[in-house]
């Protein structure tokens, strides 16, 4: 592929696409990436508990000691650790949060949408290096759409997961301590949005004054 005026923007869009894809295929697909970590530990010796629940786009994983179990990837889910074969103590009931978690996880559909639009933009960016298609403006159009979707996804992540984090931490009592923290997938989404936004400053202007020959 020959280098051209669209090369810098295409490379930046490609980087943003990769970042958005990584945030999309977070837990339970790639366990290193997650939006919210819920660490559950026991304060009393009679309740042996040291677990970590990590929420992703299409499911979550629950690690308890040496045990690790994940849900099957799907859009929208609830926190039912019993179905994974690793039940939580009766003192810790997360079911009141399931309506919030379920609504939140359905809203995560913005992540694959942003990733898909960014990938389409990257493809058009590569195609624009062919002389016959060098004046097409589809790269900028899809990049703008992807940037908007990524920004909405990031804002939703920050607001919704922060609310969930605070409500989860409020469940701590004298027996069980809960420490919820935002995960790296939130900041990966932010980095993807920054890349897509910056690509607009490196895009070559489209000259439509004369037809391509």
matplotlib code that plots the C-alpha trace (Angstrom):
import matplotlib.pyplot as plt

x = [0.0, 1.6, 1.8, -0.4, -2.0, -4.6, -2.1, -1.7, -5.5, -5.9, -3.3, -4.9, -8.3, -7.0, -5.5, -8.8, -10.6, -8.3, -8.9, -12.7, -12.6, -10.6, -13.2, -16.0, -14.5, -13.8, -14.9, -15.9, -14.1, -10.8, -10.5, -7.9, -10.3, -13.4, -15.6, -16.1, -14.3, -16.2, -13.9, -15.7, -13.8, -14.8, -14.3, -14.8, -13.0, -16.3, -17.0, -14.1, -14.4, -12.0, -13.6, -13.5, -16.4, -15.4, -18.1, -17.6, -19.6, -21.2, -20.9, -18.8, -16.3, -16.2, -12.9, -13.0, -9.7, -8.4, -11.9, -12.7, -16.0, -17.4, -20.9, -21.5, -21.2, -24.6, -26.1, -27.6, -27.0, -27.6, -25.3, -26.3, -23.0, -24.9, -25.4, -21.6, -21.3, -19.6, -22.3, -21.9, -22.5, -26.1, -25.0, -24.2, -27.3, -26.6, -30.1, -31.4, -28.8, -29.8, -32.3, -29.5, -26.9, -29.2, -30.2, -26.6, -25.3, -27.9, -26.7, -23.2, -24.4, -22.8, -19.4, -19.7, -21.5, -18.6, -16.1, -18.0, -18.2, -14.5, -13.5, -15.6, -13.9, -10.5, -11.4, -12.4, -9.2, -7.2, -9.3, -8.6, -5.0, -6.2, -6.0, -9.5, -11.0, -8.8, -11.5, -14.1, -15.2, -16.6, -13.6, -14.3, -18.1, -17.8, -15.0, -17.2, -20.1, -17.7, -16.3, -19.8, -20.8, -17.5, -18.0, -21.6, -20.3, -17.6, -20.0, -22.4, -19.7, -18.5, -22.0, -23.6, -20.7, -19.9, -23.5, -23.3, -19.9, -21.2, -24.3, -22.2, -19.8, -22.7, -23.6, -20.5, -21.3, -19.7, -19.3, -18.4, -16.4, -17.1, -14.6, -15.8, -13.6, -13.9, -12.0, -9.5, -12.1, -13.5, -10.2, -9.6, -12.8, -11.7, -8.4, -10.3, -12.5, -9.4, -7.8, -10.9, -11.2, -7.6, -7.8, -10.0, -7.0, -4.8, -7.4, -6.5, -9.1, -11.2, -10.7, -14.0, -13.2, -12.1, -13.0, -10.5, -8.7]
y = [0.0, 3.3, 6.1, 9.1, 12.1, 9.9, 7.5, 9.2, 9.5, 5.9, 4.6, 6.6, 5.3, 1.8, 2.2, 3.5, 0.6, -1.9, -0.2, -0.2, -3.9, -4.8, -3.0, -4.9, -8.3, -7.8, -10.3, -13.1, -13.3, -11.7, -11.8, -9.1, -6.4, -5.4, -2.4, -3.0, -5.1, -6.2, -7.5, -9.4, -10.3, -11.6, -9.7, -12.8, -16.1, -18.1, -16.8, -17.9, -15.5, -13.7, -13.3, -10.9, -10.4, -8.6, -7.3, -7.1, -6.3, -9.7, -11.3, -11.6, -13.8, -14.8, -15.7, -17.2, -18.5, -21.0, -21.2, -19.2, -19.4, -17.2, -16.8, -17.5, -14.4, -12.7, -9.3, -8.4, -10.4, -10.5, -11.3, -14.9, -16.5, -19.6, -20.5, -20.6, -23.2, -20.7, -19.4, -16.3, -16.4, -15.9, -12.7, -11.1, -10.6, -8.9, -9.5, -6.0, -4.7, -6.9, -4.5, -1.9, -4.3, -5.7, -2.3, -1.2, -4.3, -3.9, -0.3, -1.7, -2.4, 1.0, -0.5, -3.0, -0.4, 2.1, -0.7, -1.7, 1.9, 2.4, -0.7, 0.4, 3.7, 2.1, -0.1, 3.0, 4.6, 1.8, 1.9, 5.6, 4.8, 3.5, 6.4, 5.7, 6.0, 8.7, 11.3, 9.3, 11.0, 7.8, 7.5, 10.8, 10.1, 6.7, 8.0, 10.8, 8.4, 6.0, 8.9, 9.9, 6.4, 5.9, 9.2, 8.2, 4.7, 6.3, 8.8, 5.9, 3.8, 6.5, 7.5, 4.1, 2.1, 4.8, 4.5, 0.7, 1.0, 3.2, 1.1, -2.1, -0.6, 0.5, -3.2, -3.7, -4.7, -6.1, -9.5, -8.8, -6.0, -4.9, -2.9, -2.0, -0.2, 0.9, -1.4, -0.8, -1.2, 2.1, 3.9, 1.8, 3.2, 6.7, 6.1, 4.8, 7.9, 10.1, 8.3, 8.7, 12.4, 13.1, 11.4, 14.3, 16.6, 14.4, 13.8, 15.1, 17.5, 15.9, 17.7, 17.4, 20.1, 17.6, 14.0, 11.3, 10.0]
z = [0.0, -1.1, 1.5, 0.8, 2.5, 4.2, 5.7, 9.1, 9.6, 8.5, 11.0, 13.9, 13.0, 12.8, 16.3, 17.6, 16.0, 17.8, 21.1, 20.7, 19.6, 22.8, 25.0, 23.2, 23.5, 27.3, 29.9, 29.5, 26.1, 27.0, 30.8, 31.0, 30.1, 32.2, 33.0, 36.7, 39.3, 42.4, 45.1, 47.9, 51.0, 54.4, 57.6, 59.9, 60.0, 59.8, 56.3, 54.0, 51.1, 48.8, 45.4, 42.4, 39.9, 36.7, 34.4, 30.6, 27.6, 27.1, 30.5, 33.6, 35.3, 39.0, 40.6, 44.1, 45.3, 42.8, 41.1, 38.0, 36.1, 33.4, 31.8, 28.2, 26.0, 25.5, 25.4, 28.8, 32.0, 35.7, 38.6, 39.4, 40.7, 41.8, 38.1, 37.7, 40.5, 42.9, 45.3, 47.4, 51.2, 52.3, 54.0, 50.6, 48.4, 45.0, 43.6, 44.4, 41.9, 39.1, 37.5, 37.3, 36.1, 33.4, 32.0, 32.1, 30.2, 27.5, 27.0, 26.4, 22.8, 22.0, 22.3, 19.4, 17.4, 17.8, 17.1, 13.9, 12.6, 13.4, 11.5, 8.5, 8.6, 8.7, 5.7, 3.7, 4.8, 3.3, 0.2, -0.2, -0.9, -4.3, -6.7, -8.2, -4.7, -3.2, -3.2, -1.3, 2.0, 3.6, 5.9, 7.6, 7.7, 9.4, 11.7, 12.9, 13.6, 15.4, 17.4, 18.5, 19.4, 21.4, 23.3, 24.2, 25.3, 27.5, 29.1, 29.8, 31.2, 33.6, 34.8, 35.0, 36.4, 38.9, 40.2, 40.3, 42.1, 44.8, 45.4, 45.5, 48.0, 50.1, 50.6, 52.8, 56.4, 59.5, 57.8, 54.2, 52.6, 49.0, 47.0, 43.5, 41.0, 37.4, 35.1, 32.3, 29.5, 30.4, 29.8, 26.7, 25.3, 26.1, 24.3, 21.3, 21.2, 21.4, 18.5, 16.3, 17.3, 16.5, 13.1, 11.9, 12.3, 10.1, 7.3, 3.9, 2.4, -0.4, -3.7, -5.6, -8.1, -10.8, -11.4, -10.7, -13.8]

ax = plt.figure().add_subplot(projection="3d")
ax.plot(x, y, z, "-o")
ax.set_aspect("equal")
plt.show()
